[in-house]
């Protein structure tokens, strides 16, 4: 019998992680081995066939073009995963690392890579095995999306983080003078750095309020 979620979540898969297309992968064949080693009797996955086209590739009829004129029809695929009595479908986009696969780079290998990754992801979500790999991956995606949207950045959040770290150093036993010395600054210089956040915030406000129509 397969071990429960909490036990499988503790299995360290880091030694089998590979990097491909800028992303981290757990080899699907090794995952099958690990499932068997942890109690599974039957493990396999197979592509789900698109009944309309007879292929395991799904796509929209609408074409999307990037700035270079490359087209993409939002490709997806799905796999059926079987682990003993557990059977489910895992669906996802066909990607090259974190980038969508476009018409000019679609291939059977890209599709297969996506299907094996869906197998690994589906197993992680439902059994816990290798889940931390995906947790890290999702945090990275969220971080990248956040960093791309400058309107969501808050300079006072940065100030708050710095203040929290500063306060913790004081709680750990350092004095104000010792913190300044370790930063190779005077105490006044450290205080001035914290005030820069307010200065920058005011600068941004004043810059935004400049009336370009009154020239």
Beta strands, then each sheet from edge to edge (+ up, - down):
strand 1: 17-20
strand 2: 23-26
strand 3: 43-47
strand 4: 57-58
strand 5: 64-65
strand 6: 71-72
strand 7: 76-83
strand 8: 86-93
strand 9: 95-96
strand 10: 99-100
sheet 1: 1+ 2-
sheet 2: 3+ 7- 4+
sheet 3: 3+ 7- 8+
sheet 4: 5+ 6-
sheet 5: 9+ 10-
end
